[in-house]
Amino acid sequence: MQKKTLKFRDYLVNLILDEEKDTTQRLFDDKNLSVGDEIDLVNWDTRKKFGEAVIVDIWEKKMGEIEEKDFDGHEKFSSKEEMYNTYRTYYGDKVNADTIVKIIRFKLK
């Protein structure tokens, strides 16, 4: 079975390797990510693997219900509108307050 991957933009790679970022938010999870999964971390821009991690926690919320504590270990947004607009660049116009976000905490191996 092929190992699951999480892709990250180039500017996030060093934050992850320095363990400043250990949380990611994903919409429309097509990988069925779950606690205990061992994952390869891949640079989205170069397509190169830069690390391995294990998923240690997962929770889901509607985007409109995300709280400040849900951003621990994740880059912050200045407003909900900035958050929606950022995710729309990745996932398209279907992102709104009712969209379910999967919040994934991981630990480097």
C-alpha positions as CSV (number, residue, x, y, z in Angstrom):
1,M,0.0,0.0,0.0
2,Q,1.3,3.4,-0.9
3,K,2.0,5.8,2.0
4,K,-0.3,8.8,2.3
5,T,1.2,12.2,1.6
6,L,0.5,15.8,2.7
7,K,1.8,18.5,0.4
8,F,2.9,21.9,1.7
9,R,3.8,25.1,-0.2
10,D,7.5,25.9,-0.2
11,Y,7.3,28.7,2.3
12,L,6.0,26.3,4.9
13,V,8.7,23.6,4.7
14,N,11.2,25.2,7.0
15,L,8.4,26.0,9.6
16,I,7.6,22.3,9.6
17,L,11.2,21.2,9.8
18,D,11.8,23.7,12.7
19,E,8.7,22.2,14.4
20,E,7.0,25.7,14.5
21,K,4.2,24.3,12.3
22,D,2.7,20.9,13.3
23,T,-0.9,21.4,12.3
24,T,-2.5,21.6,8.8
25,Q,-6.1,22.2,7.7
26,R,-7.5,20.3,4.8
27,L,-10.8,20.5,3.0
28,F,-12.5,17.7,1.0
29,D,-10.2,15.0,2.4
30,D,-10.0,12.4,-0.3
31,K,-7.2,10.4,1.5
32,N,-9.2,9.4,4.5
33,L,-6.5,10.6,6.8
34,S,-6.7,9.3,10.3
35,V,-4.8,9.3,13.7
36,G,-1.8,6.9,13.5
37,D,-1.3,7.3,9.8
38,E,2.4,7.6,8.8
39,I,2.7,10.2,6.1
40,D,5.3,11.6,3.7
41,L,5.6,15.3,3.7
42,V,6.1,16.7,0.2
43,N,7.0,20.2,-1.0
44,W,4.1,21.2,-3.3
45,D,6.3,23.4,-5.4
46,T,9.1,21.0,-6.1
47,R,7.2,17.7,-5.6
48,K,10.1,16.4,-3.4
49,K,9.7,14.6,-0.1
50,F,11.1,16.6,2.8
51,G,10.1,14.6,5.8
52,E,8.0,12.0,7.4
53,A,5.4,12.4,10.2
54,V,2.7,10.5,12.1
55,I,-0.8,12.0,12.6
56,V,-1.4,12.4,16.3
57,D,-4.8,14.2,16.3
58,I,-7.6,15.0,14.0
59,W,-10.8,17.0,14.5
60,E,-13.4,18.5,12.1
61,K,-15.4,21.7,12.2
62,K,-17.3,24.0,9.9
63,M,-15.0,26.8,8.7
64,G,-17.3,29.3,10.3
65,E,-16.9,27.7,13.7
66,I,-13.1,27.6,13.8
67,E,-11.7,29.2,16.9
68,E,-8.3,30.8,17.7
69,K,-7.2,27.6,19.5
70,D,-7.7,25.6,16.3
71,F,-4.8,27.6,14.8
72,D,-2.2,26.5,17.4
73,G,0.7,25.2,15.4
74,H,-0.7,26.7,12.2
75,E,-0.2,29.9,10.4
76,K,-2.7,32.6,11.4
77,F,-5.1,34.6,9.2
78,S,-5.9,38.2,9.8
79,S,-9.7,37.6,9.3
80,K,-12.2,34.9,8.4
81,E,-12.4,36.5,4.9
82,E,-8.7,36.1,4.4
83,M,-9.0,32.5,5.5
84,Y,-11.8,31.8,3.0
85,N,-10.0,33.6,0.2
86,T,-6.8,31.6,0.9
87,Y,-8.6,28.3,0.8
88,R,-10.5,29.3,-2.3
89,T,-7.1,29.6,-4.1
90,Y,-6.5,26.0,-3.3
91,Y,-10.0,24.5,-3.5
92,G,-12.1,26.8,-5.6
93,D,-15.2,28.9,-5.0
94,K,-17.1,26.2,-3.1
95,V,-15.4,27.3,0.2
96,N,-17.7,29.0,2.7
97,A,-18.6,29.1,6.4
98,D,-20.4,25.7,6.1
99,T,-17.4,23.9,4.5
100,I,-16.0,21.2,6.7
101,V,-12.3,21.5,7.6
102,K,-10.3,18.6,8.8
103,I,-7.6,19.9,11.3
104,I,-4.7,17.6,11.4
105,R,-1.9,17.7,14.0
106,F,1.2,15.7,13.1
107,K,4.6,14.9,14.7
108,L,7.8,14.6,12.7
109,K,9.5,11.2,12.7
